[in-house]
Amino acid sequence: MVLVVLENQRGKIHPFSLEAVAAGQKFANELNCDLTILCIGEKVDELKSQAQNFKASKLILAKNDLIDMYSADGYSKVLSDVISELSPKYVLVGHSYMVRDFLPRVSAKLSIPFVSDIISVDFNSGNPHFSKQVFNAKLATSIEISSDQALLSFQSAAFSSDDIEEGAPGSVEEFNVQLSDSDIKSNSEPEFQESSSGVDLTAAELILSVGRGIESEDNLPTMQSLADAMGAEVASSRPVVDMGWLPPYRQVGSSGQVVSPKLYFSCGVSGAIQHVVGMKGSKNILAINKDEDAPIFEIADYAVIGDVLEIVPKLTEEINNSK
Ligand SMILES: Cc1cc2nc3c(=O)[nH]c(=O)nc-3n(C[C@H](O)[C@H](O)[C@H](O)COP(=O)(O)OP(=O)(O)OC[C@H]3O[C@@H](n4cnc5c(N)ncnc54)[C@H](O)[C@@H]3O)c2cc1C
């Protein structure tokens, strides 16, 4: 059996968890086994109402007042209990910040290996091999697991939520959560990024990303005007943050956010691998760069070779005139 764990993001299933559901269905089909989906902790009922539309063998709800707020202690205890009772072969999750926090504890508690941040799976006739990037995404490894069970987390865009098979779970059950106050030794503060900035790039549908190609901080308002006209959030490459032009929570890449908007509109970004790992899951990528050999064009769906400082004001004007 394969178990997918859903994470809540402000009352909805986290986009990475949706991708994990697509992964779970693929695993179940390829390995010819059952798929169970677990709704845990915060806002279980909202998760349940969305998860009821997914094809699965079973939906399990793990509710308890002590995990109404996320805590690594509470989540790792409950998930460990679920795994001990159900004995899934694979536990699948999206590689979110929360997962990075609590899943290693589950791995340590149960002595089950945790393969994190997987970018692709080769099912290899029922003996899956997992690929993940190492050395700051310069190399990819292929991992084969010899143990009976494994915890697996997937990098954004390893699977697509568009591939989720709709349907209904065969049954819906409540898990008997055993938790006491003494199990919760630490409490988490509310999500830092959202509360401090009001911006959640991971949930943005349109992103306008600026790189060093915008040449000067003075050109940021020009870029912001286009973002406003499009209704997009502004993101950036790392040098733009390092130079202090934009705050760190706007950075996309291996040391920033991993995003997968409907449109990633890239302006003067070269497309270095450390940037690309953070945005390659975007549904559509449009890139403006004056260098026709810029690596960003290797993954762009639409390539515009030209000066971003000439193109952007004209585009903003066109969009505003057409409103
Ligand atoms: C450990 C480590 C972690 C890193 N993490 C990240 C990360 O999370 N995110 C990240 O982005 N980077 C990261 N980097 C840095 C990364 O390697 C690149 O240096 C960075 O992404 C380059 O940013 P850039 O594309 O904005 O700048 P540049 O590489 O300088 O590219 C600027 C681009 O703009 C184009 N250009 C210039 N002028 C114009 C113009 N007028 N019109 C149109 N195009 C123009 C140029 O042709 C060029 O392609 C990391 C590096 C390391 C070592």
The ligand as a Gaussian input file, in Angstrom:
#p B3LYP/6-31G(d) Opt

LIG

0 1
 C       25.062000      27.931000      -3.326000
 C       24.389000      28.821000      -4.344000
 C       23.011000      28.986000      -4.255000
 C       22.361000      29.818000      -5.189000
 N       21.016000      29.973000      -5.078000
 C       20.379000      30.720000      -5.985000
 C       18.964000      30.884000      -5.935000
 O       18.284000      30.374000      -5.056000
 N       18.380000      31.659000      -6.895000
 C       19.086000      32.265000      -7.895000
 O       18.470000      32.927000      -8.727000
 N       20.413000      32.115000      -7.957000
 C       21.085000      31.399000      -7.031000
 N       22.428000      31.286000      -7.088000
 C       23.167000      32.150000      -8.053000
 C       23.144000      31.590000      -9.461000
 O       24.245000      30.710000      -9.609000
 C       23.273000      32.713000     -10.506000
 O       24.444000      33.436000     -10.239000
 C       22.091000      33.666000     -10.519000
 O       20.885000      32.954000     -10.647000
 C       22.226000      34.629000     -11.691000
 O       21.244000      35.621000     -11.555000
 P       20.798000      36.468000     -12.832000
 O       20.321000      35.558000     -13.891000
 O       19.858000      37.514000     -12.345000
 O       22.113000      37.239000     -13.250000
 P       23.129000      37.018000     -14.420000
 O       23.660000      35.639000     -14.440000
 O       24.093000      38.136000     -14.333000
 O       22.244000      37.167000     -15.741000
 C       21.681000      38.361000     -16.178000
 C       21.003000      38.054000     -17.500000
 O       20.360000      39.228000     -17.957000
 C       20.604000      39.375000     -19.355000
 N       20.507000      40.800000     -19.614000
 C       21.386000      41.785000     -19.256000
 N       20.897000      42.987000     -19.617000
 C       19.716000      42.748000     -20.226000
 C       18.731000      43.596000     -20.822000
 N       18.848000      44.950000     -20.844000
 N       17.629000      43.023000     -21.374000
 C       17.469000      41.663000     -21.362000
 N       18.361000      40.827000     -20.801000
 C       19.461000      41.370000     -20.234000
 C       21.954000      38.786000     -19.594000
 O       22.081000      38.327000     -20.940000
 C       21.978000      37.634000     -18.599000
 O       21.504000      36.450000     -19.201000
 C       23.107000      30.471000      -6.198000
 C       24.469000      30.262000      -6.299000
 C       25.102000      29.452000      -5.385000
 C       26.597000      29.246000      -5.518000

